[in-house]
């Protein structure tokens, strides 16, 4: 990951991935130790609720 990979880029990547998935939601997202992804995934989970959490 580069230093430019921030929360905005993580959000854009996850939104694009979500929009292009055709066969259902992934059960696991591997992001390494990048904290910006954890922050964005947490926000998405709070918005979606426990039934649709990623």
N, C-alpha and C positions, 0 to 999 in steps of 0.2 A: 504494500500500500504506500502511496505517496503522501506527502504532507498535505496535499490538496484534497485528499479524500476526507471530507468533513460531513457533518450531519446533512447538509443540503444535498450533497452528492449521494449519500447513502439513501436518503429518502427517494430521490429520483430513480436510483437503481432498483430499489425494492418496489416502487410503484410500477415501473416498466416490467419487472419480472412478474408482478401480480397480474398485470393486464395481458401478458402474453401466455400465461399458463392456460392450457386448454383442457387438461385431464383432471383437474382438481387442485387442491391446495397442497403444497409440500408439507411433509411432516417435520422436516428438519431444514434449517438454513445454516450453513457453515460460513462463518465470517472471520474466523481467526480470533485475534484478540483486539480487534479494532473497536474502541469504545463508542464511536459514532453510530455504528450499526446497532449496538445494544440499546442505545438511547432511542433511536428511531423505532426499533422493533417494540420497545416498551410503550411508546406513544401509540403505535398502531394497535397493540393489544388492548390498551385502555379504551381506544375508540371503538374497536370491534366487540369487546366484551369477552367473557370467558368461553363462550361457545365457539367462537371463531378465532381464538388467539393463535398466533404463530410462534 
